[in-house]
Amino acid sequence: MIWLLSRLFVWPVKTGVGSAKVGYKTGRLLGYRRIFVFGLGVAVGLLLAPVTGAELRDRIRRMIDGEAAGGLQPTWNTNGAGDGVVDLTLEATP
């Protein structure tokens, strides 16, 4: 009966120790600087992403289903701040 109560405390400790071991071995294999730079690149990429995750998942789902791109076309920048500048972001056209 005591094992029912102790597993509430033992399993999280085992999981924490196991993930620490995996983290240590990964750090030894790849190097902490490389892991940090990779993580920094992922973070910057997520911050600069042109669309939200929900929009991207919807776009990928439509592509997998074989539907058309849904009117997604490159739009021209018409704000007058530079003639001939093309805005290559994909926006849905009505």
C-alpha positions as CSV (number, residue, x, y, z in Angstrom):
1,M,0.0,0.0,0.0
2,I,2.9,2.4,0.7
3,W,4.0,2.1,-3.0
4,L,0.7,3.8,-4.0
5,L,1.7,6.9,-2.0
6,S,5.4,6.8,-2.7
7,R,5.0,6.7,-6.5
8,L,3.6,10.2,-6.4
9,F,7.0,11.4,-5.3
10,V,9.3,8.8,-6.7
11,W,8.2,9.0,-10.4
12,P,8.7,12.8,-10.8
13,V,12.2,12.4,-9.2
14,K,13.1,9.6,-11.5
15,T,11.8,11.6,-14.5
16,G,13.9,14.6,-13.4
17,V,17.0,12.6,-12.9
18,G,16.5,10.8,-16.3
19,S,16.0,14.1,-18.1
20,A,19.1,15.6,-16.4
21,K,21.1,12.6,-17.6
22,V,19.9,13.0,-21.2
23,G,20.7,16.7,-21.0
24,Y,24.1,16.1,-19.7
25,K,24.9,13.5,-22.4
26,T,23.5,15.7,-25.2
27,G,25.6,18.6,-23.9
28,R,28.7,16.4,-23.9
29,L,28.0,15.1,-27.4
30,L,27.1,18.4,-29.1
31,G,28.5,21.0,-26.9
32,Y,26.6,23.6,-24.9
33,R,27.6,26.5,-27.2
34,R,26.1,24.8,-30.2
35,I,22.9,23.9,-28.3
36,F,22.6,27.5,-27.1
37,V,23.1,29.0,-30.6
38,F,20.6,26.5,-32.1
39,G,18.0,27.5,-29.4
40,L,18.7,31.1,-30.0
41,G,18.1,30.6,-33.8
42,V,14.8,28.9,-33.1
43,A,13.7,31.7,-30.7
44,V,14.6,34.4,-33.3
45,G,12.8,32.4,-36.0
46,L,9.7,32.2,-34.0
47,L,9.7,35.9,-33.1
48,L,10.2,36.9,-36.8
49,A,7.7,34.4,-38.3
50,P,5.4,36.1,-40.8
51,V,2.2,34.2,-39.7
52,T,0.8,32.8,-36.6
53,G,1.0,29.0,-35.8
54,A,-2.7,28.5,-36.4
55,E,-2.5,30.1,-39.9
56,L,0.5,28.0,-40.8
57,R,-1.1,24.8,-39.6
58,D,-4.3,25.7,-41.6
59,R,-2.1,26.4,-44.7
60,I,-0.3,23.1,-44.3
61,R,-3.5,21.2,-43.8
62,R,-4.9,22.7,-47.0
63,M,-1.8,21.8,-48.9
64,I,-1.9,18.2,-47.7
65,D,-5.6,17.9,-48.6
66,G,-4.7,18.9,-52.1
67,E,-6.8,22.1,-52.1
68,A,-5.6,25.2,-54.0
69,A,-3.5,27.7,-52.1
70,G,-6.7,29.6,-51.2
71,G,-6.0,32.8,-53.1
72,L,-2.6,33.2,-51.5
73,Q,-0.5,35.4,-53.9
74,P,2.3,37.8,-53.4
75,T,0.9,41.3,-53.0
76,W,2.4,44.5,-54.3
77,N,3.4,47.2,-51.8
78,T,1.3,50.2,-52.6
79,N,2.2,52.6,-49.8
80,G,4.4,54.7,-52.1
81,A,7.5,54.2,-49.9
82,G,9.6,52.8,-52.7
83,D,8.5,52.2,-56.2
84,G,9.1,48.7,-57.6
85,V,9.3,47.1,-54.1
86,V,7.5,43.8,-53.9
87,D,6.0,42.6,-50.7
88,L,6.5,38.8,-50.9
89,T,4.3,38.0,-47.9
90,L,1.4,35.7,-48.7
91,E,-1.9,37.3,-48.0
92,A,-5.3,36.0,-48.8
93,T,-7.0,38.1,-51.5
94,P,-10.7,38.5,-51.4
